[in-house]
Every structure is written in C-alpha cells, then in structure tokens.
Amino acid sequence: MAELEKSWRKPFAVLFLCLALFLSRSSAQEAAPVQEHPKPATPTEAQPPPSPPVQPQTPSIESSKPITKAQAKALFRSVDEILQFASQDTGLPIKHKVKRKLITRDQVEHYVEQRISSDKDAQRLERSQLVLEKFGLIPQNYDLHAEFVKLLREQVAAYYDPKTKTVNLLDWVSPELQRPVLAHELTHALQDQTVDLRAWFRAGGKDEGSLPDQQEQSVEEAQAARENVAEGQAMMVMMDYILAPSSNVLKSPEVVNAMRASITDGKNLPVLAAAPTYLRESLLMPYAFGLDFERAVLIMKGTTAAYGGVLQRPPANTLEVMQPDHYLENQSVTPLKIPNLDELMAPGYERYDFGGIGAFDIYLLAKQYVPDEDPKLYYPHWRGGYYLAAHQKTAPKTQVALIFVTRWDSPESANAFAKMYGDYIPKRYPGANRLPASCPVPTIQSECSLREWDTSQGRVSLEIRGDQILVLEGLDDTVRQRVRVALF
C-alpha cells in the first residue's frame, strides 16, 4: 500500500498545521535572530537536566486580512537568516539562495485542486479508493478526492516546492507563526541542494507501474522511507529553532516527546480528527516516525550521520524507519520473490493495482483492526509483503479481487497477524460465513493452516505456511488453486 500513501502524504512539500501546536512556545516572543542561536550541541556534549514538558495552546492561524507589507518584507528577510540556522543545525551547506514567494489562500487551494485533478493523480486516487475499501481501511463510497482537499485546506502551512525551488510563504498567517515553519521548510531546501529531492524521492523508480513487480515492491518502500527521512530532519530543525538558544532536541528530550505526542493528537483539527484512521495516520507518519528515526540516528551517530549521512544512505524500507536499530545495524530485509501474477490471473482477470506491503502498512492494519492493541505486537515482525488487486472481467468494475502475501520473522508472528486479519474479515464482509476447517499443513500451534469464508464478493482464504501468509479474496476456484500452487 506504499503507493496509496504517496497519493495522500505528499502532493507537494507541506507542513501540516497540527504542528502549529508546537509554535506556541515561540509565539509569545519574536523568534531570536539566527546569529543569536548557538550551533546545536553534539551528542557527546554535556546535557543539562531536561526542561519540563510543553503544554502548548494552539495559536490562531486564521486571519481576516493579509499580513502587512512591512510584515511581508520582514518575513522575506528572515528566509536567509533561518536558512543559515538550518545549515548550521544540520551541517548541510547552502549552495545558493532560496527563492521566496508570498501566496494567497486561493492560490494554495487552486494548486492543490490542480495537482489532484491531473490525470495521473486522479487515476491514483481512483485505484486507492477501491483497494483501501477492499482492505477495510476507508468506508464504502468514501469521497477520497473531496476529503483530501478538505484536509489540506485545514492543514497546509508554508511549503517548499522542489520543482520551482521556491519557498512559498502565506499571506494570511502571521510572521511569528511562519518563522518556525520556515525552519522546517528551508531544511527541505537544503536537502534539495544536497541531493535533488525530486530525483531522490523516486529512489530509482520511474513512472508508477513502469517497473516489474519485483522491483516495484522495493522502490515503493524506499520512497516511503525517504519521505520519513526528509520530514524527520525538517522536524528536528524546527524543534531546534523553537528551543534555541537555550536548548535543543538532545538537551530537552521531554519537551521533544511532548511535541511528538501532539503530532498525533489532532484535537484542534476537526477535519483530521474525523478522518478515517488510515488517512489520519498516513498523513502524520512522516512527521512522527521520521522524527523518531532521525533522533535515534542523531543520538547514536551525531549530526553528520543524521543529516548528510542519511541523505546519502537512506533507509531501505519503513521497518528501518520505525525500528531504527535495523538501519543502524545494517539489518536488511530481502524482498519477496514474486511470480508472474498476470499469467496466474489470466484469462479471467486483469490487473488493477499492485503495491508493496511494508511495516507501516502493517501498523495501519493493526490500528484499524485492533485499535485497542499496541501495533508493536505486529509491525516489528514484518519481513516483506505485496498485494495485487484485479478485476474479474465479468464482475462489476467497483469490485476487485485480491492476492495479499506477507512474510514474518517467525511462524509465531505469522500466526498472530493471521489471527488479527482473520478476525476482522466479518467486519469487512458483513454476513461472511466461516467454512469448516481444512488443514493441509498444520501450524506450530496445531491449528488449521487454511481458513476460509464465503462472502458476498466470493471466497476468502487465509493460509499460513511457516513464516508466510497468503490471503486470496474474490478469486474463482481455478485461479485460487493456481496461485496457491505457484506461491506455496
């Protein structure tokens, strides 16, 4: 589902206004000039006792009129000062000045609408709709396009556009609020000057669907991981800017923890709070898990490794982001081998969508299926996965069949995920009828390795073989057996 998340998380480089929760720390006084900000401490420097946790109050981001010309002029001047701070904080060099532009709310909304109305993005959203519904991650007939626009209208702040190499400043948000946001967005500018973000985000991939499945699963995970790096680094710099000159991320872990917690709070953002769990978590993931990852690398390896080093050697998948020890200790995950899925589905089915399943996708499924459980019971044990959604040529176009394969670090972990997934099937398919057990291969727990349901959209089967799980949904008997033989 990695490419489904890409549909949502990054139509352009954007900082969600839920992060304005943090900015109250600096809204009481003007941000200090950058020359007064000392260079951040290294991990080896002595650290004073942590500051008490911040209890922020959300500053107002709405304004009935644009900022004044004097405010705009001062905001433009601050770009160079804050860029210098971000460079000192990260060690990333300034290679040239960053273009800046003051834009209106209407211009932002027009840009958002234009981007997601393009043919490519409209098709991606359409595919996302059916596949997310199939996994039970959004309600049936949920208007993905309209909700996305509403979410961005609520959340967008100043943003850096790597296509135009321009930082876009908002004419309806006070300079006091925008300066810390600029520390975040200008970090993206420095990243762009270091690695060319548009190429770097592609992680060797090309246009969607142009890679073989075997490569696509890895590229999608690499792209999701790189987005976490980019946003995590920018979050670190923004927090250092807010805490300077008296503190920084390393000196004030409790403050950072409070700020991190407020990312996933969303109480002051009604549209975000009302969004399905999948959308809410996907939108916030790069900021929350990216911050955790970057902080872990900074503590263990220092500034150079956490910024320039990670840009040069980014994590390969979302597991390395969510479990930084895997990155720091070079613990790689071998991609699953994928047979010729189109050949297996022919002639009665045609491909609709393919995607990798990463650790963050497992986190999302756990948040949806077992919201009262800790997702850490599941996602750290992920070791690979993918899905293929297909249309049966004789079935309605609004209905898709599914092949879903995952691998785990042990048979025990596979069984735990299979139980979670299987228990949720009746909620995804109301009226589903569990069929009598069939046990061609007993599991380690002497339970049935094959579980099946009859549903309104056809047979659903869930089979465990050692550390792997195969889920088949809505396929006819012939294709289902052909896929089982090929994969198991």
matplotlib code that plots the C-alpha trace (Angstrom):
import matplotlib.pyplot as plt

x = [0.0, 3.0, 1.9, -1.5, 0.1, 2.0, -1.3, -2.0, 1.0, 2.9, 1.2, 3.8, 6.2, 3.7, 3.8, 0.6, -0.8, -1.2, 2.4, 1.3, 0.7, 4.4, 4.8, 3.0, 6.3, 7.8, 4.6, 4.9, 8.0, 9.7, 12.0, 15.5, 17.8, 19.8, 23.1, 22.0, 21.3, 24.4, 25.3, 23.4, 25.2, 26.7, 25.7, 28.9, 28.4, 27.2, 23.4, 21.6, 18.5, 15.6, 13.1, 9.6, 7.2, 5.5, 1.8, 1.1, -2.0, -2.8, -2.1, -4.6, -3.7, -6.7, -6.7, -9.4, -6.9, -3.4, -0.3, 1.0, 3.7, 6.1, 5.4, 5.9, 9.2, 10.5, 9.3, 11.2, 14.3, 14.0, 14.3, 18.1, 18.6, 16.6, 18.3, 21.6, 20.3, 19.2, 22.5, 24.4, 22.0, 22.3, 25.7, 24.1, 25.8, 24.0, 24.9, 22.6, 19.9, 16.4, 13.7, 10.7, 7.1, 4.1, 0.9, -2.8, -5.1, -6.9, -3.6, -2.8, -6.2, -6.0, -2.6, -4.0, -7.0, -4.9, -2.5, -5.0, -7.2, -4.4, -5.0, -2.2, -3.3, -7.0, -6.3, -4.2, -7.0, -9.5, -7.3, -6.7, -10.5, -11.2, -8.1, -8.5, -12.1, -11.1, -8.7, -11.4, -9.3, -11.9, -15.7, -17.5, -18.2, -15.9, -15.2, -11.4, -10.9, -13.2, -11.9, -8.3, -9.0, -10.7, -7.7, -5.2, -7.3, -7.2, -3.6, -1.4, 1.2, 4.3, 5.8, 8.9, 8.3, 11.3, 10.0, 10.3, 13.0, 10.8, 9.6, 6.0, 5.0, 1.4, -0.1, -2.8, -0.5, 1.4, 5.2, 5.6, 3.9, 5.6, 9.2, 9.4, 7.6, 10.2, 12.9, 11.2, 10.6, 14.1, 15.5, 13.8, 15.6, 19.0, 18.1, 17.2, 20.5, 22.3, 20.6, 18.0, 14.8, 12.7, 15.1, 16.0, 12.3, 12.0, 14.6, 15.5, 11.8, 10.2, 6.6, 4.1, 3.5, 6.6, 8.7, 8.4, 6.6, 9.8, 11.4, 8.2, 7.8, 11.2, 11.1, 7.8, 9.1, 12.3, 10.2, 8.1, 11.2, 12.9, 9.8, 10.2, 13.8, 13.0, 10.2, 12.0, 15.1, 12.9, 11.0, 14.3, 15.5, 12.1, 12.3, 15.9, 14.8, 12.0, 14.1, 17.1, 19.2, 18.9, 18.2, 17.9, 16.4, 19.2, 19.1, 15.3, 14.0, 10.9, 10.0, 10.5, 8.4, 5.6, 5.9, 6.0, 2.8, 1.0, 1.6, -0.7, -3.2, -5.2, -7.8, -7.6, -8.1, -11.7, -11.3, -8.2, -9.8, -12.9, -10.9, -10.6, -7.7, -5.8, -5.8, -5.0, -2.1, -0.8, -0.7, 1.1, 3.5, 6.5, 6.5, 6.1, 8.1, 10.5, 11.3, 11.8, 14.2, 16.3, 16.5, 17.8, 20.5, 21.5, 21.9, 23.8, 25.9, 25.9, 24.9, 26.8, 25.4, 21.8, 21.6, 24.1, 24.8, 21.2, 20.6, 23.5, 22.5, 18.7, 16.8, 15.6, 12.1, 9.7, 10.8, 14.2, 12.5, 10.1, 12.8, 16.0, 18.2, 17.7, 19.1, 22.0, 23.0, 22.5, 19.9, 18.4, 15.2, 15.3, 12.4, 9.9, 10.2, 7.1, 5.9, 4.2, 1.0, -0.7, -0.1, -1.6, -4.7, -5.3, -7.6, -10.5, -8.9, -7.0, -4.6, -6.0, -3.3, -0.1, 1.7, 4.3, 3.2, 5.6, 5.9, 3.9, 1.1, 1.0, 0.9, -2.1, -3.9, -3.4, -4.6, -7.8, -8.4, -7.3, -7.3, -7.1, -3.8, -0.3, 0.7, 4.2, 2.8, 2.8, 4.8, 8.3, 8.0, 7.2, 9.8, 8.1, 4.9, 2.9, -0.7, -2.3, -5.8, -7.5, -10.9, -12.7, -13.8, -17.4, -17.8, -18.7, -15.9, -16.4, -15.4, -11.8, -10.2, -7.1, -3.8, -2.1, 1.2, 3.3, 6.4, 7.3, 10.3, 8.8, 5.8, 4.5, 4.4, 2.7, 0.0, -0.5, -1.1, -3.2, -5.5, -5.8, -6.6, -9.0, -10.9, -11.6, -13.0, -16.6, -16.4, -15.2, -17.7, -20.9, -22.6, -19.4, -19.8, -16.8, -16.3, -15.3, -11.6, -9.3, -5.8, -3.4, -0.4, -0.7, 0.8, 3.1, 0.1, -1.7, -4.3, -5.7, -3.3, -6.2, -9.1, -11.9, -15.1, -17.9, -18.7, -20.9, -17.8, -16.7, -14.4, -11.8, -9.0, -6.2, -3.3, -0.2, 2.9, 5.7, 6.6, 4.4, 0.8, -1.3, -4.6, -6.9, -10.1, -12.8, -10.9, -12.6, -11.6, -9.3, -7.3, -7.2, -5.7, -3.2, -2.0, -1.7, 0.5, 2.7, 3.2, 3.2]
y = [0.0, 2.3, 4.0, 4.5, 6.5, 8.5, 9.6, 11.3, 12.3, 14.4, 16.2, 18.9, 19.6, 20.6, 21.1, 20.3, 23.0, 20.5, 21.3, 24.8, 23.3, 23.5, 27.0, 28.5, 28.0, 30.8, 32.8, 34.7, 36.4, 37.2, 34.4, 35.3, 36.4, 33.5, 34.9, 34.5, 30.8, 28.8, 25.8, 22.8, 20.6, 17.3, 14.0, 14.0, 17.3, 17.5, 17.8, 19.8, 18.5, 18.3, 21.1, 20.4, 19.2, 21.8, 22.2, 24.2, 26.2, 26.4, 29.9, 31.3, 30.7, 32.3, 35.9, 38.1, 40.1, 39.6, 40.5, 44.0, 45.0, 45.6, 42.2, 40.6, 42.4, 41.2, 37.7, 37.7, 38.9, 36.1, 33.4, 34.0, 34.1, 30.9, 29.2, 29.9, 28.5, 25.3, 24.9, 25.3, 22.9, 20.1, 20.6, 20.8, 23.5, 26.5, 26.3, 29.2, 31.4, 30.1, 31.8, 33.0, 33.9, 35.3, 33.5, 33.7, 31.0, 30.9, 30.2, 27.4, 25.8, 26.2, 24.5, 21.6, 21.2, 21.4, 18.7, 16.1, 16.7, 15.8, 12.6, 10.7, 11.7, 11.2, 7.7, 7.0, 8.3, 6.1, 3.0, 4.0, 4.2, 0.6, -1.0, 0.8, -0.2, -3.8, -3.8, -2.1, 1.0, 3.5, 3.3, 2.2, 5.1, 7.5, 10.6, 10.4, 13.4, 15.8, 14.7, 15.1, 18.7, 19.5, 18.0, 20.1, 23.3, 22.7, 21.8, 23.5, 26.0, 27.5, 25.0, 24.4, 23.4, 21.4, 21.8, 25.6, 25.7, 28.2, 28.5, 29.7, 32.0, 32.5, 36.0, 35.1, 33.6, 35.8, 36.0, 34.9, 31.6, 31.2, 31.6, 28.2, 26.6, 28.2, 26.4, 23.1, 24.1, 25.6, 22.3, 20.8, 23.5, 22.4, 18.7, 19.7, 21.5, 18.4, 15.5, 16.9, 15.9, 15.1, 12.5, 11.4, 10.7, 8.5, 6.1, 4.8, 4.4, 5.7, 6.5, 4.4, 1.0, 1.1, -1.2, -5.0, -6.1, -7.5, -4.0, -2.1, -3.5, -2.4, 1.0, 1.9, 1.0, 3.0, 6.0, 5.9, 5.6, 8.6, 10.7, 9.9, 11.0, 14.3, 15.2, 13.8, 16.0, 19.1, 18.4, 18.2, 21.5, 23.2, 22.0, 23.1, 26.5, 26.7, 25.6, 27.8, 29.5, 27.8, 24.3, 21.8, 18.4, 16.5, 18.6, 18.6, 15.1, 15.6, 18.7, 16.8, 13.9, 16.3, 17.9, 14.4, 13.4, 16.5, 15.5, 12.5, 14.4, 16.3, 17.5, 21.1, 20.0, 18.8, 17.5, 15.5, 14.2, 13.0, 11.3, 7.5, 6.1, 5.2, 8.7, 10.4, 8.0, 8.1, 11.9, 12.2, 9.2, 11.0, 13.7, 11.3, 8.2, 10.3, 12.4, 9.3, 7.8, 11.0, 11.5, 7.9, 8.4, 11.8, 10.3, 7.3, 8.7, 12.5, 15.4, 14.4, 10.9, 12.1, 14.6, 14.3, 10.7, 9.6, 11.5, 9.6, 6.3, 6.4, 3.6, 1.0, 0.4, 1.6, -1.1, 0.6, 3.9, 2.5, 0.3, 2.4, -0.4, -2.2, 0.8, 1.4, -2.2, -2.7, -5.4, -5.8, -7.4, -9.5, -8.7, -11.5, -13.3, -12.6, -14.9, -13.8, -12.7, -11.6, -15.1, -16.7, -14.5, -14.9, -15.1, -14.2, -11.4, -8.2, -6.3, -3.3, -2.3, -3.6, -2.4, -3.3, -4.0, -2.6, -2.3, 0.9, -0.8, -3.5, -0.7, 0.8, -2.5, -3.1, 0.4, -0.3, -3.9, -4.0, -0.3, -1.3, -3.3, -1.9, -2.1, -3.0, -6.5, -6.8, -4.4, -5.0, -8.7, -7.8, -9.1, -8.4, -8.3, -7.2, -7.3, -7.4, -6.2, -7.4, -7.1, -10.2, -9.4, -10.5, -8.7, -5.1, -2.6, -1.4, -4.9, -6.1, -9.5, -9.6, -11.5, -10.5, -12.0, -11.3, -12.8, -12.6, -13.1, -16.4, -18.7, -17.4, -13.8, -15.1, -16.8, -13.6, -11.5, -14.1, -14.2, -10.4, -10.3, -13.2, -11.9, -8.7, -10.4, -10.4, -6.7, -6.2, -8.6, -8.4, -11.8, -13.7, -17.4, -19.2, -22.6, -25.8, -26.1, -27.6, -28.4, -29.5, -28.3, -28.0, -24.9, -24.7, -24.3, -27.3, -25.1, -25.2, -23.6, -22.8, -20.7, -19.9, -17.8, -17.4, -13.7, -11.6, -10.9, -14.6, -16.9, -15.5, -17.9, -17.2, -19.8, -20.0, -21.8, -21.4, -17.7, -16.7, -15.9, -16.0, -14.3, -14.7, -12.8, -12.9, -15.3, -18.3, -21.8, -22.3, -19.2, -19.6, -23.0, -21.9, -19.0, -21.3, -23.8, -21.0, -19.3, -22.2]
z = [0.0, -0.1, -3.3, -1.8, 1.0, -1.6, -3.1, 0.2, 2.0, -0.5, -3.3, -2.5, 0.3, 3.0, 6.8, 8.5, 10.8, 13.5, 14.0, 15.0, 18.4, 18.8, 17.8, 20.8, 22.6, 20.4, 19.7, 23.0, 21.8, 18.5, 17.2, 18.1, 15.2, 13.9, 14.9, 18.5, 18.0, 19.0, 16.9, 18.4, 20.8, 19.6, 21.3, 23.2, 24.9, 28.5, 28.7, 31.4, 33.1, 30.7, 30.6, 31.8, 29.1, 27.0, 27.4, 24.3, 23.4, 19.7, 18.3, 15.9, 12.3, 10.8, 9.7, 8.3, 6.3, 4.7, 6.6, 6.1, 3.6, 6.4, 7.8, 4.4, 3.9, 7.3, 6.6, 3.3, 5.0, 7.6, 5.0, 4.7, 8.4, 9.1, 6.1, 7.8, 11.1, 9.4, 7.7, 11.0, 12.7, 10.0, 8.6, 5.1, 3.1, 1.5, -2.2, -3.3, -2.1, -2.0, -4.0, -2.0, -2.9, -1.0, -1.9, -1.0, 0.4, -3.0, -4.8, -2.4, -2.9, -6.6, -6.6, -4.6, -6.8, -9.9, -8.7, -7.6, -10.6, -13.1, -15.0, -13.1, -9.7, -10.4, -11.6, -8.4, -6.2, -8.1, -7.5, -3.9, -3.3, -4.3, -2.7, 0.6, 0.7, 0.0, 3.0, 5.1, 5.7, 4.5, 4.4, 1.3, -1.1, 0.9, -1.3, -1.3, -3.5, -1.6, 1.8, 0.7, -0.4, 3.0, 4.9, 3.1, 3.4, 7.2, 7.5, 4.9, 6.0, 4.3, 2.0, -0.2, -3.8, -5.1, -8.7, -8.7, -5.9, -4.1, -0.5, -0.6, 2.3, 3.2, 3.2, 5.8, 8.5, 11.0, 10.5, 14.2, 13.3, 9.9, 11.1, 12.9, 10.0, 7.7, 9.7, 8.7, 5.0, 4.5, 5.7, 2.6, 0.5, 1.9, 1.3, -2.3, -2.8, -1.4, -3.2, -5.6, -3.8, -6.8, -8.0, -4.5, -3.6, -6.6, -5.2, -8.6, -9.6, -12.7, -13.5, -11.5, -13.0, -15.2, -13.0, -12.8, -9.6, -8.1, -8.2, -7.5, -4.0, -3.0, -4.7, -3.0, 0.4, -0.3, -1.3, 1.8, 4.0, 2.2, 2.8, 6.5, 6.4, 4.7, 7.2, 10.2, 9.5, 9.0, 12.2, 14.1, 12.8, 13.5, 17.1, 17.5, 16.2, 18.6, 21.6, 20.7, 22.0, 25.4, 24.4, 21.5, 20.7, 22.5, 25.7, 26.1, 25.4, 27.5, 25.5, 22.2, 23.5, 24.3, 20.9, 19.2, 21.1, 19.9, 16.3, 16.6, 18.8, 16.2, 18.7, 17.4, 13.7, 13.3, 9.8, 10.6, 13.8, 11.9, 9.1, 8.9, 10.9, 7.8, 6.4, 9.7, 10.5, 6.9, 6.8, 10.1, 9.8, 8.1, 10.9, 13.8, 12.8, 10.8, 13.9, 16.0, 13.4, 13.0, 16.7, 17.2, 14.5, 16.0, 19.4, 18.3, 15.4, 15.6, 13.3, 10.2, 10.1, 10.9, 8.1, 5.3, 6.1, 6.0, 2.8, 1.2, 2.7, 3.4, 5.0, 2.6, 4.0, 6.6, 9.1, 9.2, 10.0, 12.6, 14.2, 13.8, 15.1, 11.8, 10.0, 12.4, 12.5, 8.7, 9.1, 5.6, 4.5, 1.4, -0.9, -1.6, -4.9, -7.0, -9.7, -12.9, -11.4, -14.6, -16.0, -13.0, -13.2, -17.0, -18.7, -16.5, -14.5, -15.4, -13.2, -11.5, -8.9, -7.4, -4.3, -1.7, 1.8, 4.3, 8.1, 8.2, 6.2, 8.9, 11.5, 9.7, 9.5, 13.2, 14.1, 12.1, 13.0, 16.7, 17.8, 21.5, 20.9, 20.6, 16.9, 18.0, 18.6, 14.8, 12.6, 14.1, 12.9, 9.2, 6.7, 3.4, 1.5, -1.5, -2.9, -6.4, -6.9, -10.0, -11.8, -12.8, -16.4, -15.7, -12.4, -11.7, -12.1, -8.5, -7.2, -7.0, -6.2, -4.1, -3.7, -0.5, 0.6, 3.7, 5.4, 9.1, 11.3, 12.7, 12.4, 15.7, 14.3, 11.1, 13.2, 15.3, 12.2, 10.6, 13.6, 13.6, 9.9, 10.0, 13.0, 11.0, 7.9, 9.1, 9.6, 6.1, 4.6, 6.7, 6.6, 5.9, 6.6, 8.2, 6.5, 8.3, 9.0, 6.3, 7.4, 4.6, 6.7, 10.5, 12.1, 15.0, 17.3, 15.8, 14.4, 10.9, 8.4, 6.0, 7.0, 4.5, 4.4, 1.9, 1.4, -0.9, -3.0, -3.3, -1.4, 1.1, 2.1, 4.5, 4.6, 6.7, 5.6, 8.2, 8.3, 5.2, 4.8, 1.6, 1.5, -1.6, -1.8, -4.5, -6.9, -8.6, -7.6, -10.7, -10.2, -6.4, -6.7, -9.4, -7.2, -4.1, -6.1, -7.5, -4.2, -1.8]

ax = plt.figure().add_subplot(projection="3d")
ax.plot(x, y, z, "-o")
ax.set_aspect("equal")
plt.show()
